[in-house]
Amino acid sequence: MGKPHKRLEVWKRSISFVEQIASFPSEEKFGLLSQMRRAAVSIPSNIAELETQIIISKNLQLLESRIENSLLEELDEISKMIIGLQRSLRSTN
C-alpha cells in the first residue's frame, strides 16, 4: 500500500525545500540557519513525521539506502499494528 502523502505535491516540494536549506553554509550567526533548518524540516514532518525524517536523512546522505529501507519497512509494520489496535479499540467501545 502506497503512502498517500508521497503523492502530495506539497510534501514533495517541502522535502526539496529542506534539501535546499540544508545546503546553506554551516557557519552561521545568531542561530538563524539552525532555526531555518528546523523550521524547514517541520513542514513535511507535519504531514508524516518519522517517515519524513528518515527520507530527509537519506536524501542528505546521513543514512545508507539499506538502513533507510529497513527502517521504512519496520515503520510500515508498526503503523499497520497501530491502525489495527485503533480499530480494535473502537469496535469494543
ROGUMI-717758 format. One line per 5 residues: for each residue z, x, y of C-alpha. Coordinates in Angstrom, 2 decimals, padded with zeros to 5 digits. Example, Ala and Ser with C-alpha at 12.3 -4.5 7.8 and 13.67 -1.06 7.14 Angstrom:
2
007.80,012.30,-004.50  007.14,013.67,-001.06
END
This chain:
93
000.00,000.00,000.00  -001.06,001.47,003.35  001.33,001.77,006.21  000.31,-000.77,008.89  001.47,001.42,011.78
-001.05,004.10,010.78  -003.85,001.70,011.70  -002.42,001.06,015.17  -004.30,002.86,017.92  -001.09,003.15,019.96
000.61,005.04,017.09  -002.39,007.37,016.60  -002.64,008.15,020.29  001.08,008.72,020.67  001.02,011.25,017.79
-001.78,013.08,019.59  000.25,012.93,022.82  003.22,014.59,021.08  000.95,017.41,019.91  -000.33,017.92,023.47
003.20,018.08,024.89  004.30,020.43,022.09  001.58,022.88,023.07  003.14,023.47,026.50  004.62,026.95,027.04
008.04,027.49,025.54  009.53,028.83,028.78  010.95,026.04,030.84  013.05,025.38,033.89  015.63,022.66,034.33
015.18,021.43,030.74  012.19,019.31,031.76  009.86,020.39,028.94  012.55,019.84,026.34  013.13,016.34,027.68
009.38,015.67,027.82  009.06,016.70,024.18  011.90,014.41,023.10  010.51,011.51,025.15  007.01,012.01,023.72
008.34,012.04,020.14  010.26,008.82,020.79  007.04,006.86,021.49  005.61,006.88,017.93  009.11,007.12,016.48
009.90,003.66,017.80  007.13,002.37,015.54  008.03,004.23,012.32  010.75,006.80,012.87  011.25,009.02,009.83
007.65,008.95,008.70  006.59,009.84,012.23  008.98,012.81,012.33  007.57,014.11,009.03  003.97,013.74,010.19
004.67,015.42,013.53  006.39,018.30,011.75  003.33,018.74,009.54  000.90,018.49,012.47  002.85,021.15,014.37
002.77,023.36,011.25  006.53,023.23,010.79  006.16,021.73,007.33  003.85,022.51,004.39  001.49,019.79,003.13
003.09,019.68,-000.32  006.54,019.15,001.21  005.16,016.50,003.57  003.58,014.64,000.65  006.75,014.83,-001.40
008.89,013.55,001.47  006.48,010.73,002.28  006.33,009.65,-001.37  010.13,009.60,-001.61  010.38,007.75,001.71
007.91,005.15,000.42  010.00,004.61,-002.73  013.22,004.33,-000.71  011.54,001.86,001.67  010.46,-000.30,-001.26
014.02,-000.24,-002.61  015.44,-001.28,000.76  012.93,-004.13,001.07  013.84,-005.28,-002.44  017.53,-005.17,-001.58
016.95,-007.17,001.60  015.03,-009.84,-000.33  017.74,-009.98,-002.96  020.46,-010.41,-000.37  018.52,-013.14,001.42
017.94,-015.08,-001.79  021.66,-015.04,-002.70  022.70,-016.45,000.69
END
